[in-house]
Amino acid sequence: PDLATSFLEQPLDNPLMNAAGVWCTLAAQLDALVESSAGALVTKSCTLSRRDGNAEPRYRALPLGSINSMGLPNEGYAYYLDYAACHDYERKPLFVSVSGLSLDDNLTIVAALREAVLPAFLELNLSCPNVEGKPQPGYDFEAMDQFLAEVATAYRRPFGVKLPPYFDFVHFDTAAEILNRYDNLAFITCINSIGNGLVIDTDSESTVIRPKDGFGGLGGDYVLPTALANVNAFYRRCPGKTIIGCGGVQTGAHVFQHLLAGATLVQVGTALHEEGPSIFDRLQHELRELMAKKGYSRIEEFRGRLKTL
Ligand SMILES: O=C(O)c1[nH]c(=O)[nH]c(=O)c1Cl
């Protein structure tokens, strides 16, 4: 079976890439993703200036996934624009994730990205749950609409958004109605971590990460059904847009499920953090095996074809 696919008319060897924030803060990590068999890669969400992020421990791997409250540690947007300027786009597409701490910061970064005239894809992060005192725009529909109105106008080129998980059909409907207003909003990445979970260690009777009294974003097995729901909800509601699936991917079957739900590309976070970039070889092998067993030779034969009962 062939895993070749395309994203916004760009060909990719396969639909797999990292999730923003994982294995992508420093150039050496990004280089490792370029060298890996990932079909594409995305940078750590960036802010105007470099940030240390929250106090450690701020990430913990768990039997069923992960919890994190990193606090947006990153090298500042110029670092990632420099990386994007040196990337070989013939090899694989590069996405730049932007998570400015204000609308103005986002506009400054987006203007710089536009000025750089690079073939990189902008993934506007509306869903970081871990910056104290900064409510995420993804859960404030008025703010989200305003951010998109200004960014879509300023950037003028195709871009995408990274959304938080929603858990109610009224929220799916409202968010989709906003997103559908912006013609150059070309893709939607669902989901970011499920925000502000609390993991407790029974023996120590304590939280397991330091920031925010232990409250942090959940990833891994915990989030797969929610991720699939959000992928399919926006796939159904935004027919003119491309969906990128993110959340809970650990096996080839999980990739298959995201594709079935309507995803074009599939991002890997927690599992990549734990296994490293070789995971992209394993996931492709498992996906090919599953496709062969089902008699599929190309992804387009089943992508978006989720059956209902
Ligand atoms: O704490 C973080 O850096 C972080 N952590 C997440 O789980 N999602 C995000 O978008 C970000 Cl920006």
The ligand as an ORCA input file, in Angstrom:
! r2SCAN-3c Opt
* xyz 0 1
  O       2.553     24.387     27.934
  C       2.790     24.455     26.706
  O       3.827     24.971     26.207
  C       1.741     23.870     25.834
  N       1.242     22.665     26.219
  C       0.200     22.069     25.534
  O      -0.268     20.965     25.882
  N      -0.322     22.702     24.456
  C       0.124     23.896     24.014
  O      -0.396     24.440     23.007
  C       1.221     24.506     24.726
  Cl      1.839     26.027     24.164
*
